[in-house]
Each structure stands twice: as structure tokens, then as C-alpha cells.
């Protein structure tokens, strides 16, 4: 795998993860008052870090973002653990990460176009 395609693959994997995380956050907010609902989150960064720490070739197809229930937040009397302020904060962070990935991807494509146009 070339270095350029590797960078593009990492950016695309990050975009997929942030898209899934945005859906998870929206789902949490939609279930803010649902009795017994436990919030969900996306596990991606930990999986990617393990892959990068391992020796050998990095195969991003092996790293797919996974939905999981952290079960670390305090539960309210109705059994629900969604906190609106926390979810809005996570949404803001997620949006910033998503925009950063998109900007980096656009910059990389612009570099590729520039390289192709030079004679």
C-alpha cells in the first residue's frame, strides 16, 4: 500500500467512524427520556491504536467502528443514563473531528490534482 493511499484510507476510516458516532449521539438524544435506555458510543480510536501498535502491515479493512454501551455513566431513577449536556458536548467534538477529516481529505485530493497537472 502506498503512503498516499494509506493516508486516504486513514482519513476515510475516520470519516466513517465519526458518521457512525453522530448517529449514535442522535440516537442517545432521541432516547433521553426512554425508561431503561442506556447510552451507546462508538469504539474506533482504541481499535485503531491497537492496529497501529502491532507490527506488520496496517490493514484498515480490519478496523471497523463498533457500537458499544460504556455503562460508566450514572443511571437515573428510570434506568436511563443519557445526559443531554454530555451528549451535546460529544456532538460538538464529533462535528469538529468530522470537519477536520473532511478538510484533510480535500487537501490531499487537491495535492493529487496539483501533482497531476504539473508537466
N, C-alpha and C positions, 0 to 999 in steps of 0.2 A: 504494500500500500504506500503510495507516495505521500510526502509530507502535506501537500496541498489537499489531497482528498481526505487525509486524516483530520486536518483542521476542519474541513467542511463537515465531515462525519460527526465530529465532536459538537459542532455548533448545531447541527440538525438534531442530534440526540438531546441536547439541552432544550431546544425549542419544543420537541415532543414532550419532554418531562414537564416543562412549565405550562404547556397547554393542558396536560392531564391534571396538574396541580390546581390550575384555575378552575377546572370543572369540579374538583374535589372541594375546593373552598366554597364555590357557589352552592354545591350540594349541602355543605355544612350550614351555610347561612339559611338555605331554604328549610332546613330541619331544626332551626333554632328553638322552636317550642314543641317539637315532637317528643313525647314521653319515651324514655328508654333509648333514644338515639345517641350513639357515640360517634364523635367526630372522626373523620378519616383524613389521611395525609398521604403524600407520595414519597416513597423511598427511591431516591435516584443517586444523590450525591455519594452516599455511603457505598453503593454498589459500584459506582464509577471509580471511587478511590481505591477500593479493593482490586479492581481490574488493573488500574494503573500501577499499583504497588507490586502486582505479581510480575514475575519475569516472563519474557516471551512476547510474542506479538499481541497487540491490543486488537480485539475483535469486538467492535461496538454492537454488533448484532446480538451479542450475548447479554448486553446490558439493556434491559427494558425497564422503564419506570414501573414501580409496583405500588398499588394502593394497599395501605395497611391502617390499622387502628392503633394509635400510640397508647391509649388508655393511661395516660400520665396526668391528665388534667382533672381537676376536682369535679365531682359529679353533683349536680343539683338534686333537690328532693324528688324531682320527677324522673330521675335516672339519666338525664341529658347532660352532656358535658361541653356543649358548644358555648363559647364566649364570643359575643359579637365583636367586641373591641379587638380581641386577639385575631379573629378571622379577617377583619378589615385591615389590620396591620400586616398579616400574612399576604393579603391580596395586593397591598401596595408593594411589598418586597418582591412578590412574584411578578408583578407587572414590570418593575424595574429590571429584573433579571431577563424577562422575556424580551423587552425592548433592547437590552444590551446585546443579547444573542442575535437579534434581527439586524441591528446596526453592524455588528461584526461580520455577519454573513454577507450583508450588502457590500461592505468594504472589501471583503475577499473577492466577491464576484466582480466588483469594479477593477480590482487589481488584475484579475484574469483577463477581463476585456481589454484593459490597457496593454497588457503584455501581448495580446493577440493583434492589436492594431499597430504595434511598433514594427517597422520594416528594417 
